[in-house]
Amino acid sequence: MNADLHCHSNVSDGLFAPAAVARRARDGGVTLWALTDHDEVGGQAEARSAAEALGMRYLCGVEISVTWASRTVHVVGLNVDPRCQALVDGLYATRHGRAGRAKAIGEALGELGIPDAYEGALRYVSNPDLISRTHFARFLVEKGFAASTADVFDRFLGDGKPGYVPHRWAKLADAVNWIKAAGGEAVVAHPGRYKYTPVEFDAFFAEFIDLGGKAIEVVTGSHTPDQYREYAEVARRFGFEASRGSDFHAPGEGCIELGSLPPLPSDLKPVWERWL
């Protein structure tokens, strides 16, 4: 099973429409796919229809932004019902405030000598409610302020960088509860990206489990091969099921293409087994 259960369309901060992402996934050899747009399920009907027409199995998904210990964490929900009112209302509340944050990012970048960044980022946005740092990153690359979107985050927009503006997202308990209410499974997205101490990670995973979370991403485009092994061991230690996803946004913006990830370690239980 070539599963890719983490990627984005232009409904959030991806470059392509959901149906185009589906075609790219199929062309990459994906057989089980999920679109997981940030804090939004508006692309799910198009994604499912396209995936099934192309012969792939499909799981409805979402990636929810969470604030935990003053840092941003992402929790993926898999096999959710996108019509669940608790989920829809929770995502709407989570999206609220992105516009204000984006204007503040534009002001911060202006103070660094990068004018009109907010207006420039808007050119890449299909839904103004979902303007994100990725849209700013594309503008900065376009204008020659950085070599790549990854370079933008390293120099300007990553946590603690001069253009970073914090935002209070959903609580971990809220995100997990919305996913459970929608009949889905909560998955910690790309844990290798979070700058927590070992003690903080243990506390985070313990709380996630207490809330009903059961899975983490082990093999993902955001992880190095060493982190594949590190988070496979975390999955074993905590008894987590394992997920796999490229975190695809656009060609050349990530470390790996749809369908190109290595397999999960054979001793881990894939999160998708229960749904097949």
Beta strands, then each sheet from edge to edge (+ up, - down):
strand 1: 3-4
strand 2: 32-33
strand 3: 57-58
strand 4: 61-68
strand 5: 71-78
strand 6: 185-188
strand 7: 215-220
strand 8: 241-245
sheet 1: 1+ 2+ 3+
sheet 2: 4+ 5- 6+ 7+ 8+
end
